[in-house]
Amino acid sequence: MEAGIVGLPNVGKSTLFNALTNAGVLAANYLFATIEPNVGIVPIPDERLEIIQSFIKTQKVIPAALKLVDIAGIVRGASTGEGLGNKFLSHIREVDAILHVVRCFENAAGGEEITHVDGKVDPLRDIETIETELIIADLQTIESSLTKAERAAKSGEKEAIARASVLKKLAPVLNEAKPARGVIAGLTDPEEIKIVKGLGMLSAKSVLYVANVDENDVNGEGELAQIVRRRAKEEGMQVVPVCAKIEAELSMLAPDEKKEMLAAYGMKEPALAALARAAYTLLGLQSYFTAGEKEVRAWTVHVGATGPQAAGVIHTDFEKGYIRADVYSVADLQQYKTEKAIREAGKMRSEGKNYVMHDSDVCHFHFNN
């Protein structure tokens, strides 16, 4: 699972990506500075790892991680090829969710002018520019497929009928300049859901808005960020305010210097920590943990994953030979201090193959070799 960082040129996408992945030098202020997508792995900050380690001493701690893709700036007309648009849109098609970076600052600190592709900062217009291009690209996909799908449906074949049905539901919505995600959320037929996933609709992807704010508005309380918040609320989306410039500087500081800078801005942690966690949730992911003398580790599974599926993340043999899992929660460990005490209190659960994993589970898996 991976999330793509999307936005207009010069909104701070690459600066955010570099900070998230600690990739180093800030991107230059040029249109289309990113052409081929950059890919990075981002650790997910999780205080539960520290809690576990405080009770179970270990040699190392390994957090969960998220794959991020920095996609080149999308401009008006991208769906018809402007700014290498078709190539960039194909990169969005390959990711599972979108982190939509929206510029919510005028100029950089010190008065440095950062060119806006449309000449003026307007978060709502910027959001609509990106969404419109995604919708137009989806509409092109539908229009090129619908006639063929309708002919195929006359055969009476179940999959062909379902495909035509999905395309007919999507076409009028997209023609009204509305995203496909509204239609897809209402689908209940498993065959139709399977087909729509295969279509790769750009406007169907889950979106997290990233308000790139000014240094004087780290909490995103200014009017430009509020515009994004109102839009996100209307769509049932989330917003994370981030000052890319601050985050880029923080990513290159030593721990003590980082604490000092965070304190100066009244921040408890880098905003990118909240962003990474929000992106993780956006993708429908959760963490479970394993803990022992060698390592305490967070493992990534989809919400709804079963015990065997979770074991398979560690090794495919664990899933194939799964017998059971001994499970407790991080909260149990905080209360009882040791696994022995958890077991004696009857809080250590033995879960079989149908067990659905919970976020914050700590597991010991038993399996046949």
N, C-alpha and C positions, 0 to 999 in steps of 0.2 A: 504494500500500500504506500502511495506517495501523494504529496500535495504539491501543487504548482503555484509559484509566486507570480501573480499576474497584475498588470496595471498599465497605464499609459507610460510613455517614455519620461524619464526624469522625475519620477515620483519617489524614488529611493529604494526600488526593489533590490538592486544589486548590493547596495549598502547594507540593507537588512540581511540579505542572504549571506554576505561575507561575515557579518557579525554573528549570525546564527551558527554558521559553520566554522567561525573563527578563521576565515580564509585570508585575512590580512588586509591588503591595501584597498582603500576606498575606490569605487568605480569612478571614472571620469564623467564629467557632465556633458555627455554626447548622446544624441538620439541613436537608438539601436546599438548602444555599447555592448549589449549582449545579443549575439546572433544565434549561435548554437547554445542550447540550454546547458547551464552549469548544474551539476548534481552534487548534493552534499548530504551527509548523515548528521543529524542533530540529536544530541542526548536530551532526554526528557527529565527535567529537574523533578525530583520526587522526595519529599521529606520523609516518606515512609521508609526509604532505604536507610536513612540515618537512625531512625527509631529501631529498626530491626538490628542494625549493627551495634546499637548501644546495649542490647541484651545478648546478642550472639556474636561474639568476637570472631572476626574473619580476616583473611589476608587481603582481600580486595572487594570493592563494591562496584557493580556494573549496572548502570541505569538502562532503561529501555531507550530505543532510538527511533527516529523518524526520518524517512527519506524525503528531501525537499528538492524541487527542480526550479531553478531561476529561469523564467521564460521571458524572451525579449518583449519590449514594450509594444502594446497593440495600439494602433491608431485608427481614426475614423476611416472607413473604407477597407479595413483589413480583410473583410470577407470577400472582397472583389480583387484582392491582391495588393492593395496599397501597403507600402512599408514592408514588403516581403510577408504580408499578412497571412496568406494561406499556409505558409510554412510554419509560422508561429502558432496559428490556430491548431495545426496538426499536433504540435507539442502539447497544447492544452488537452487535446482529445486523449492523450496517453496517460494523464494523471487521474487520480481518483477524487480529488477535491481541489478547490481553488482558494488560495489566500489572496484576496483582492486588496492590493495596496492602494490607498487613496491619499493624495497629497492634501494635507490640512495645515500647511504653513505657507507664508508668503515667500520670504527669502531666507537664506541661511544666516546664522549668527555673523555679526560684523557687517551685515548689509550685502554680502555676496549674492549677486543675482543668479538664480537658477531658472533657466528658461522653461516656461510651460509650453507644451506643444500647441495649445490653443490660445496662448497669449495672456491668459488670465486664470487665476486659481478659482475653481468652482467645483467642489466635491460632487455635487449632485449631477452636474453635467458629465463629469468624468466617469462616474459610476454608470450612467445611462449609455455613454459612448461604448464602454466595454460590453455591457449587457446586450446592446443592440447588435454589435458585431457577432456575438455568440448566437443570438437568435437568428440573424440572417443566414449565418453558416448552417445552422440546423435546418432552416427552411429550405435551403438549397439541397440538403441531403434528403429531406422528405419529398420534395418535388421530383427529384430524379428517381425516386424509388416507388412512388405511389402507384403510378400507372402499371408498372410491371407487377407490383404486388396484387393489384386488383385482378389482373389477368390470371395470375397464379392461383388466386383464391377460388376461381371458378372450377378448379379441379376438385374442390371439396376436401382437400388435404388440410388437416387440423392446423399445422404450423403456418401454412400459407394464409389461412383464414385469419388466424390470430395476428399475423404480421400486417395484413391489410387493415385490420381493425385498429391496431395501435397507430398506424400512420394516419388514418382518418381522424383519430382523436387528437393527434398532435398538430395536424395541419392548420385547423382554424385558430387554435390557441396561438401558435407562432405567427400566423398572419395578423393577429391583433397585437403583435409586438410584446407578447407575454412569454416568459420562460417555460421550458418544457417541464421543469421540476414540479409544477402544480399538477399537471396531468399525471405524471408518473407516481406522485404520492397517493393518488386515488385509485391506482390499479390494484386489483385483487386477484386476477387470473394469473396463476403461476407461469403459464405459457407466454402471456403478454409481458409479464415482468422480465422473463428471460430474454425475450426478443428486444425489448426496449434497452436493456443493458448492452446488447450486441450492437445497437445503432450508434452508440458513443455520442449521444446528444450533449453538446457543450453546455447548453443552458439548463441541463438537468443536474449538473454537478452541485454538490453542497458548497456553500460559500461562507468564508469567514472574512469579514472586513477588517483590514489593518489600517487604522488611521495614523498616518505618519505626521506627527504633530511637532510643533515648535518646542525649543528648549524651555520656554516659559510656560508650557502647557503639558507637562508630562502625564497628567491624569486625563487628558482629553476632555477638558471642561469648556474650552473655547468654542466660539460659534461655528467655526469650520468643522470641528470634530462633532459637534452636536447635530449638524446636518447629516452626517454619516450615521450617527446613532438613531436619528428619527427614521431614516430610510431603512436601516437594518431592522428596527422594531416592526415596521410595516410588513417586512418580508419574513419575520420570524428568524432572523439571522443574529449572529453575535458580532460584537466589535471589540477589538483590543487596541487601545492607544499605545503607540510606540514612537519615540523620537529616535529615528535611525542614526542621527549624528551622535547622540549620547551613547546609544548601544554599541556603535562601532568603536568608540573610544573605550568603553568599558571592556569590550572583548579583548583589548590588547593590554590591559593593566594587570599588575600583580594583585593577589588577593587583598592585601592591606590597602593598596591604593584604590582598588575597586570599592571596598567598604566605605572609604572616605568620600569618594565621588558620589556613591549612592546616598550617603547621609546628607551631602550638600544639596542634593535635589529632593530630599525627603522621600526617597524610595527604599522599600524594604528589600527588593531584589531587582535584578534587571527585568525590564518589561518583556524581554525575549523569553524569559522563563514562562511567563503567563501565556505568551503567544505559542510556544511549543506545546504546552499542555492543552491549550484550546484547539490546536491543529490535530492533536492526537485524538481528542474527543470527537472532533468534526469527522474524522475518518471512521468513527464507530469502533475505536480500539480501547482496550483496557489492559491493566497490568496485573499479573500475579507474580509471586515471589518464590524463590528457592533460597534456603539459607543453611550454611554449614561453615566449617572451619576454613575451607579454601576460598569461598566467595559467598557474598549475598548478591543476588541478581534479580532484576526485574525482567520479566518475559512478556512479550506482546501477543495478545489474542484478540479476536473479534468479540464484541459483546454477543453473548449467546453461545460461545464455544463450549463444548463438553470437555470433561476430564481427559478422555483419550486425545482429543484434538489439541488440548493445551500441552499434554505430554509430548505430542508429536512435534511441537515447536522446538523442543530440546533435541530430540532425535526421532527419526521416523520409526525406529525399532521400539521406542517407548510406546508409541501409539498402537503399533501392531500387537505388542505383547501386554498391553495394559491390563492390570488386574484390579487395582484400586489406588486411591490417593488418600493419604492422611492429611487432613486439611484443618487449618485454624486461621484466624484473622490477625492482622497487625494489632487491632484493638485488644484481642485476647492476650497477645504477647505483652502489651503495655500493662494489662491488668495483673497477669499472673507471673510475669518476669522470665519464666523458663518454659521450655517445651514439656519438661517433666511435670511441672505444676499444672500446665494446661491439660495434660493427659489425665492427671489425678483429679482435676475438677470436672472431668467429663466433657471438656470443650474441644477435644481433639476428635474430629469426625472422620469416619471411614466412608469414602464416597466411591460408588461404582461407575460403570461405563455411561450411565445416563445423567450423571451429575453435570449441571450447568455452572460454569465457573462464575465467581463473583470478583469484582474489582477488590483488591486488597487481600485475596486469599494467599496464604503461605502453604506450600505443598511439598510433600514427600511422596514420590510416585513409586509404586510397586508394579513390576512387570516381569513377564517371562522372557528369557533370552531367546 
